[in-house]
Amino acid sequence: MGTGTGTVESPETPATPGTPATPATLYGPVSLGFGVVALIAAFFLGLFALLAGSLAITFGVLGLISGYNRPQCLAGLVLGAVGVLHPLSFLFAFTGGF
């Protein structure tokens, strides 16, 4: 029975060559995920959209500062901002502003 010639990847090695294995590499995908959820929730659940959009903005800014997955962080930041501003604009429009 052959054992194969492949190497076993330990948890310390990065998934792709050249990418460090730090938690900062997850800011982009997490920001993008929260941004999409915020955009969808903005049309149905305004309060949940504010929460998800705020998290998307936070993770997007952290990701842009760290420098990993910058396009995903920027997309999550924009989607999160739209997810926050859409319910707030309706709130201000229908309640008379501040």
Backbone hydrogen bonds, N-H to C=O, Kabsch-Sander energy under -0.5 kcal/mol:
donor,donor_aa,acceptor,acceptor_aa,energy
9,E,7,T,-0.5
10,S,8,V,-0.6
13,T,10,S,-1.3
19,T,16,T,-1.7
22,T,20,P,-1.6
25,T,22,T,-1.4
26,L,23,P,-1.7
27,Y,24,A,-1.1
30,V,26,L,-2.1
31,S,27,Y,-2.4
32,L,28,G,-2.5
33,G,29,P,-2.3
34,F,30,V,-2.6
35,G,31,S,-2.2
36,V,32,L,-2.2
37,V,33,G,-2.2
38,A,34,F,-2.5
39,L,35,G,-2.3
40,I,36,V,-2.3
41,A,37,V,-2.7
42,A,38,A,-1.5
43,F,40,I,-1.1
44,F,41,A,-0.7
45,L,41,A,-2.2
46,G,44,F,-0.5
49,A,45,L,-1.9
50,L,46,G,-1.7
51,L,47,L,-1.6
52,A,48,F,-2.7
53,G,49,A,-2.6
54,S,50,L,-1.9
55,L,51,L,-2.0
56,A,52,A,-2.2
57,I,53,G,-2.4
58,T,54,S,-2.3
59,F,55,L,-2.8
60,G,56,A,-2.1
61,V,57,I,-2.4
62,L,58,T,-2.3
63,G,59,F,-2.3
64,L,60,G,-2.2
65,I,61,V,-2.1
66,S,62,L,-2.2
67,G,63,G,-2.1
68,Y,63,G,-0.6
73,C,69,N,-2.3
74,L,70,R,-2.5
75,A,71,P,-2.3
76,G,72,Q,-2.5
77,L,73,C,-2.3
78,V,74,L,-2.3
79,L,75,A,-2.6
80,G,76,G,-2.4
81,A,77,L,-2.1
82,V,78,V,-2.2
83,G,79,L,-2.4
84,V,80,G,-1.5
85,L,81,A,-2.9
86,H,82,V,-2.2
88,L,84,V,-1.5
89,S,85,L,-2.4
90,F,86,H,-1.7
91,L,87,P,-2.3
92,F,88,L,-2.5
93,A,89,S,-2.1
94,F,90,F,-2.3
95,T,91,L,-1.2
96,G,92,F,-0.7
97,G,92,F,-1.7
